[in-house]
């Protein structure tokens, strides 16, 4: 299965393991809650989906790599305690709490979230001294004498033996206590994730052209050669930073993330072309509806790989602006009820009361962010939104404190002006982005590109989370028109197939 399918299986399993009856008791007993074992090649995104699941379910996440643990750190250290049996005092060996179990309790204490996932990576690389204890742990959720707290689901992960010399294959007794999910790299699945993460369009376009370069493991005379999904994502991030600083990108940089000589050379050559296309076509002019005659002429004569690269660059810019619009919309939408709550107080409140309310809201939002962060359940999108809300509230508090206001109504007026300015800026950004989208469609049409390019454009806009939300919220006549055309084409093909099946003469 691919990583997306694995995510759904894990998410469903965690949901069912945490399901309770009418008395608040977990319906599935601990001994029947088989830990999940995610088996797949390195860099495929196993850790990333665990973070996503925790965030989507609103539960905590504690992650550990088992290669870092000895028997003592995992099971606890022995100590001598005194106990009395039949009136006689004896010395007894006990164990301190495992570092892993202690981390769960600490997470619950800091986040106030009582349920979660304990994710143990590289579980099949445990040391020989720790290996015998794993069977007991996987069946009974116990390390030493201390149990994993109720409401915590165990998910484990590991690499197949061919990728890691430290792997110790589990015996049948151990495997029979696990839910095993074998995951393979899948470019189409990763592209959905990459679109949400804003992976560099040069990476996305290159992989569209060179699908076999997405993930590879080879043995060469120099040793193991590899390219992973993690490598592409990390390369994407450094490329963006290099471009901001206008640093040169060469094979030496690319080779730090992609450990395969062939892929490094091919991507380096493609990236040079990508930068050249970006300069030659003047992306900003095209999206402003001011494409030059030379750009139209060159695009019309370009080979398919050049067209795909240009389309990727245009889409990358438009989708980034769509993402900005939707994130701003979400932020202003969540801010609105807070302002309505303040407005309800102003008839009987002074400016200082509005300030106190802002302080309360700031404190509550700060605690929310800290709690989610402590639980490992704070996504980058949610963090950014909360920080924007906090910035708005702090700025409003500062403005009110810096003016001689008579009452709460005037204080609220300051907040309303600040909010209205944000809404006005959003409207301008939305209009600009809608204009870019129209210019993109117009360029594809006027450049004389065939159905393939339009189909790619429509597909990317449809599957993109932010682009699909933007079009649903603000509309696009171009999108609607071409969507109907594509659907009509599909119906025509279906009709012809049905006619052929009748074997009419």
Secondary structure by P-SEA (a helix, b strand, c coil): ccaaaaaaaaaaaaaaaaccccccccccccccccbbbbbccccccaaaaaaaaaaaacbbbbbbcccccccccccbbbbbbbbbcccbbbbbbbbcccaaaaaaaaaaaaacccccccccccccccccccccaaaaaaaccccccccccccbbbbbbbbcccccccbbbbcaaaaaacbbbbbbbbaaaaaaaaaaacccaaaaaaaaacccccccccccccccccccaaaaaaaaaaaaaaaaacccccaaaaaaccccaaaaaaaaaaaaaaaaaaaaaaaaaaaaccccaaaaaaaaaccaaaaaaaaaaaaaaaaaaaaaaaaaaaaaaaaaaaaaaaaaacccccaaaaaaaaaaaaaaaaaaaaaaaaaccccaaaaaaaaaaaaaaaaaaaaaaacccccaaaaaaaaaaaaaaaaaaaaaaaaaaaaaaaaaaaaaaaacccaaaaaaaaaaaaacaaaaaaaaacccaaaaaaaaaaaaaaaaaaaaaaaaaaccc
